[in-house]
Amino acid sequence: MFQVRNYVSELSYEFIRSTYNFLSNVDSGHATESFTDFVVGHGELWSAQMLAAVVRKNGIDCKWMDTREVLIVNPTSSNQVDPDFSESEKRLEKWFSQSPSNTIIATGFIASTPDNIPTTLKRDGSDFSAAIMGALLRAHQVTIWTDVDGVYSADPRKVSEAVILRTLSYQEAWEMSYFGANVLHPRTIIPVMRYDIPIVIRNIFNLSVPGIMICRPPVDENEDEQIIDSPVKGFATIDNLALVNVEGTGMAGVPGTANAIFGAVKDVGANVIMISQASSEHSVCFAVPEKEVKAVAEALESKFREALNAGRLSQVCLSFWLCDYT
C-alpha cells in the first residue's frame, strides 16, 4: 500500500511540474483550448504508467509510451484532427530506438500538434488512436475492447429478431456507424483500411463471445470478385430528420443551382444527411436534422426569393419524418 501511495504522489508531483512548464511556454491565445486538452490527457498518462508498473511487477519486460511524443496531428476547421503519418512514423522509429521493449503500454486519445502543443483526437479518440498506432506499426490486427458483445443486425430494442454479426466489411461498418449503429466512429476505420488491417471488437466483460471482425471481404481468385456472404448485413436508422424539397421548372438545365442550394445550407452550418434529385432536374430533395430545418428553410427562401417571386421556383417544401435508412 505504501508503494502505491508513493507512486501516486510521484504522479501528482509530475502533473504539477508539467502544468507549470506548459503554462510558462504556451501562447496566451491558445491557452484555453490547449490547456483543456493538456489536462484531460493526464488520465491517459496516469493509467498507462500504472498499468505498465503492474505488468513489470509480474515479471514482464514493459515500457509505457507517451504518444504525445510520437503521434503528430494537424487540427482542422471541423473540430477534428488529421494524422501526419509521415512525421509520426519518424518519431515512432526514434522512440523505439531509445526505448526498446517487447511490451508497450501506449496512451490513447492524446497527441501533439506539429508545434509540439498537446492536443486530443476529439470524439472517439481512444479508438482512433488505436487504429492509427496499428497502422503505424503495420499490425496484423487491432482489437478494441468495449462493454458490448458485438454489432447487431438491427437495433434489438426495435427488432426482436436482431442477431450479432460476425463480420463486416470496412464499408459496411462505415455506413452502419454513420447511421447510428454502435460500431466505430467512421474515422477510426480509415487508418487500418490503408493496410488491410482487421479490427476485432470484443466485450471485456464477456470473453466467451468472439466479437466481430471488420475487414476487407475475401476475394474469389477464379472470379476475381469480392465474395459477399449476404446481400444485406443489417439495418440502421437515424431518427428525427426533415426532408427539404426545392422544386421549379426554372431549375432544369440551369448551371449552379445545386451549388446555390447547398451553399445556403452550408452558410447556416446544417448537416445534409441525404440528397436526391429528379432525373428531369426540376427538383432537389435532401434531408437535414429536424432541429436545423427552420434555419435551412429561411436561408433558402432568402437565397431564392427573386426566383420564387418570378415563378422560376414553385416552392421550398418541408416534410418532417422519422427517417429510417439502411
Salt bridges, closest charged atoms under 4 A:
GLU14 OE2 - ARG17 NH2 2.59
GLU33 OE2 - LYS122 NZ 3.85
ASP37 OD2 - LYS122 NZ 3.51
ASP66 OD2 - ARG68 NH2 2.85
ASP82 OD1 - ARG187 NH2 3.38
GLU87 OE2 - ARG91 NE 3.00
GLU89 OE2 - ARG138 NH2 2.97
ASP124 OD2 - ARG123 NE 3.38
ASP155 OD2 - ARG157 NH2 2.99
GLU172 OE1 - LYS233 NZ 3.19
ASP196 OD1 - ARG216 NE 2.65
ASP229 OD1 - LYS233 NZ 3.79
ASP239 OD2 - LYS158 NZ 3.32
